[in-house]
Amino acid sequence: MKKQYPITGTFIDDVTFDMPSSNWSTKQWKKEFDYMKKFGMDTVILMRGSSYSQSVYPSKYFPTLKKEDEDFARFVFEEAGKRDMQVFMGLAISNLTWNDGDTKGELEKNKIFTQEIVERYGDMPAFKGWYIPHETCENVYNIKDVMGGLSALCKDKTPDKKVLVSPFFRGTPVDEKNPRSAEATADVWNDIWEIHGKDIDICAFQDGTASLEEYPKYLEAMQKVCKEHDIALWSNVETFERDVRHMFFPIPFDVLRKKIELAEKYVEKQITFEFSHFLSPQSIFPSARNLSDLYRSYYGKKK
């Protein structure tokens, strides 16, 4: 049976890098989880567990601004659990280039991180997986060893939990002068996963990194590669525009609807980056609240 709402999961970006903080209270966050559930979402992904000087929980080992009674990670696990939603925990990442491919450093850091997470939240029923936040479109910064090492670490620590990655295409929105074709993209990821892909369970490509015209070709190519490596193909539906004054603003509904329709044929699930800023009825952006109304009006009718 077809789901009423096509997007069934969302990232939560509490360790903010390029998103403004909503500065929501606990009451507002609980309301947000109610909205997520109402919109048919069953999956929440904490974008980064720790990065730069922030962590989503009061860590003993990583820089954090949170006090012991300000444990956002526990809050997410608890609220998701109350609503029968699953949570993927984002790993620690040093910075956007993970210190120019510091494989050993990232692995050592995440050995400590995953141990602390399991000790704190390992018995939470909603804890179903890990997210590797090291995003790329190609084999740079030792991504083969980093992604392979981190996924193996997660499986060693928690064999029952899924591992999710969300890379991007080097399509025309990313590299207008020298975009990588769908066929070449398939070759790149087949190579990356040839040895180190066995511990990765799910791949959700960022859809805004390909034009609408070329997007189906990328999905078709990657569907074959993912099947070869026994990786489930999801879509990371970006609900923001990439090309408006070098800032992120909510996407036009017609474009969002088209991307969803194009992906339905190829992917098992559609998640988004991300609901709270760009699709929530209580977003800090007025145009996101309008997008929410259009989305609910179009998809909210009983099928």
Disulfide bonds with the S-S distance in Angstrom:
none
